[in-house]
Amino acid sequence: MMTIIPISRAAAILFVAFFCYQIPNLNAYNNCLQLRRLPCHRPSALVLRIRGQRNSQPSCRPHFILAQNRLQQRNTNKDEISTLNYSRTSTLLLCQLLGMNCATPTDFTFSFKGFSLRGGNTDIHGHGWGIAFYEGRGLRAFHDPEPCSSSPIAELVSNYPLRTYNMMAHIRYATRGEVCLENVHPFHREMWGIQWCFAHNGDVPLFNIMRGHELPWVGSCEGERVYNPVGDTDSEKIFCAILNALKAKFSTLPSLPVLHEYLKSLLTEIVSFDKEASILNFLLGCGQHVQFAYSWPGARPRSNV
């Protein structure tokens, strides 16, 4: 299923996009991700100031310790197979997204409070979080590589009622790139005097390239690679490639139907590189009134999502 849904001010809608699909050999997939040696990092200076801590030492996340213990167990007894089981929820895969687009300015903090608990408390998506929401032509964004459920910045956002037409939030389960600030979604860039933002989950083989290598070009019009990633995720590379293609095609913002059709063609090109392996789910904000939601491949076999 390939869908790209423009969501505009014409209709008030609150949508939550968790995009968690059942993958064959699920335990092996998640065990592989859990055994990644994601480095523990020291909280940022801002986080430490909010907590009132100056010289505290970083501590590993419980799931990092669990992964290390499992590695030791495998090294001592290779014949014994240990599995990591999570009983709190069934949403084990990839990142999770929250998006809201409304006809009138709306307070999103109630929805965000529930969503933030999934970032390391009721779910395992504890590798950072971010939120972006529009205020007029401006875009206010908060990012933190800390788990959302324990982040003082997330608590600040949850307790500070703000109204917006358009917002998106993301909690990360790292599969590409380290756990660090530059890899936290949503990403945002300016184009044509408009703030664009982007949050993604999935894995896209076309953009699984090492840092420093030239971004793949998509689209029918050649142009300059004006936008380039700061971090290491395939997500930010996809965002930059889409913006580069739009900038090469149009000199200013086209009408919504024209933009929709060209985005659809770009995304078809991206997933066609490897349809079987590509998982591309994202939210794309274009100014304070427009948000696109896209999902490939849609519902997976045996999935109830």
N, C-alpha and C positions, 0 to 999 in steps of 0.2 A: 504494500500500500504506500503510495507516495502522495502526500498531501502538503499543501502550503496554505495556511489560513491567515488572511489579513484580518486583523481585529482592530476596529476603529471606534471612534467616539459615537458612532451611530447606535451602538448597543452596549449596555452595561453588562459586563461579564467578568466573573472571577473564575479562574481556571488554575488547577494545580496539575503539573505535568511531571510525574515521577519517572515515566519511561523506563520501567524495569521489566526486562524480558527474560523468559526462561531460556537459558542456553544449554545445549546438550552437554553432558558431563559437568553439571553445575558445581559439584564439590571440587573437582579438579581445577576448574576455572578460578573459583574463589580462593582455594588454597594457594594457587600460583600467585594471585595478587597479594595475598596476606604475607607471603614469604619474601616479597620485595623488601630490600633493606632501605626503607625510607628513613632518612636521617632525622634525628630529633633536633629541634632548633630552639634557640633562645627566643622567648617572646619579645616583641618589638618594644622600643623605649616607651611608646605611647601606652601599650598594654601595661607595662610595668608601672608607669606613673598612675594609671587609673587604679591599679591594684595597691598602690602604695608600697611597692617593692622596688628595691634598688640593686641589691646584689644577690638575688635569689638565683639558684642554679636551675637549669632546665631539667625537667624530668621526662622520661619516655612515656609515651601513651601506653595504656594497658594493652592495646592490640599489637603494639610494637614488641612489648615484653612477651606476649603470647607467641608471636611469630618466632622470636629468638629462642624461646623455650622449646618450641616445636622443632626448630633446626637442630638444637642440641640433642633432642630425643631421637631424631632421625639419624644423627651421626653415631649415637651409642647403640641403637638397635635398628638396623636397616630393614629387618624382616617385619618389624611391627609398623603398621600403617596407622597414623593418627590423623583424625579429621577435625576440622574446625567447624563447630556447629553454632549457629546463632538462633536463639529461640524467640527473641523479642519481636522481630518482624520477619517478613519474607522478602523484603526489598534489599537484597544483598548486592545488587549489581550497579556499578557505575555511579554517576552523580545523580543528584535530584534537582529539579527545577520548580520554581514557583513563579507564576506570572499573573498579573492583574491589569486589566484595561477597562476603564469605566466611562460612562457618559457624563458623570459629574465627579469632582474631586472626592476621593474616598480614602478613609483611614484603613491602612493595610496591617496595622500592628497586631490585630487579633489573629489573622491568618499567619503572620510571620512568627508569632510566639509558638504556635504549634509546629510550624515548619522547622524552627530553630532547634527544637528538641531532637529532631531526627539527626542532627549533626553531632553525633557522638554520645547521645543518651539513649533514645529509643531505637536508634539505628547506628550503623557503623561508619557513616559518612563524616568522618572526623578530620579530614585533611584540609580544612580551611573553608571559608564561606565568604560570600559577598552579596551586596544588594545595590541596586541602582534604581533611582526613581526621578522623574522629571518634575521640576518646578519652573513653570513657564518654559522658556527656551533653554534653561539651564538643566544640568543633570547632576544630582547629588549622589555620590557613591561612597560606600564603606566596604573595605576589604580587610580580611584578617586570616592569616594562616593557622590560627588556633581553631579548635573545634567550636562550632557555632553554639552548642549547648552550654559551654562554659566560658564563652567570650564576653568580657565586660563591654566590648563595643556592641555586640549583639544585644546585650541587656539594655544598653543605652538606647538603641534604636527601638527596641520593643516597648520601652516606657516613655517614648517621646512621640506622641501622636502627630502624625504628618498626613496630609491629604494630597493625593496625586491622581491624575488621570491614568498614569501608565507606570508600572514598576515591574521589576523582575528580581528574583533572588536565586542563589545557587549554593548548594552544599556539596563539597567535593569528596570523592573517593578516588584517590590518585591512581591512574593507570599509565599516564604519560607525564614525565617531568617531576621534579622534586616537590616536596611540600615546602613552599616558600611563597612570599607575597606576590611575586611577579607571575605566578601560575594560578592565581585565584581569579575566578570569574565573578561577575560579568566584566568583560573587556569593553572598553569604549574608545571611540575616535570621533573626530569632527570631520564632516564632509559637507560641502555646499552650505556652510553656516548652520548645519544641523548636527546635534549630538546623536550618534548611533551607539547602541550597546548590544551586547551579544553574550548569551550563556548557552552552553552546550553540554550534552552528555553523549557518550558513545565512543567509537573508534573508527577513524577514516584512513584506510591504508594510503590513499593518495598523498596525504600530508604527514606521513610518518617519516620525516626527513630530519637529519641532524641539524642542530643550530649552525648557522653560518652558510648553509646551502641555499641556493636560490629557491624562492617559493615557486611551486608549480603555477602556471598561468591557466586560468579558466576563462571562458567567454569567447565570443566571436570577434572581438575587437582588440587589437594589440595596443598596449599602452605602457606606462611606467609603473614600476612597483613602488608606488608612493607610500603605501602602508606596509610595515614590516613588524613581525612579532618582537616583543620584549622578552617574554618568557620562553618556555620550552614545550608547551602543550600543542597538540595538533589542533585544539579548539581555537586558539588565538591565530594560528596559521590559516585556518579556514575563514575566519572573520576577515583577516587582512586580504585574503585572496578575493573574497566576495566584494569588498569595498574597492579594491583595485579594478576589478572587472566592471563594476558600476560606474566608476569614475572614467574609465576608458570609453564606455558606451554613451554616457550622457554628460552634458556640460552643466546641467542643473537637475534638480529633482523632477523626475517625470511624474505623470499622473499615476494614481494608485493602481489602476488596471495594467498599465504598461510596466510599472515596476514589478508587479506580481508576476507577470508572464516572463519577464527576463530573469527574475530570481528563480523561477521554476526551471528554466532552461539551464541555468548555472548549476543548480543542485542535481539535476538529471545527469549532467556531465561529471560532477564530482562522484556520485555514487556508482556511475557506470564503469568507473575504473576497476572496481571490485565489488559487485553487487552482493556477493555472498558474505564477504567479511565486513562490509561497511555498516556501521550503526551511526546514524546521523539524526539526532534530535536536538532542536535548538529553539530559543526565543531570540528574536531580533527586533530591537526597538529603533524606530525612526522618528525622533521627535516626540513631543508630549502626547500625541493622539493616536499613533499607529504602532502596532506590534504584530509581527508575524510569528506563527508557530508552525514548525515543520517536523515531520517524523518519517524516517526511513529505517527499517522496512515496515514500520507499523507493528501490529501484534505478531508475536512469534508463536510457532506451534506450541500447544499446551499452556499458553499464557492466558491468564484471566484479565490482563490489562488491555 
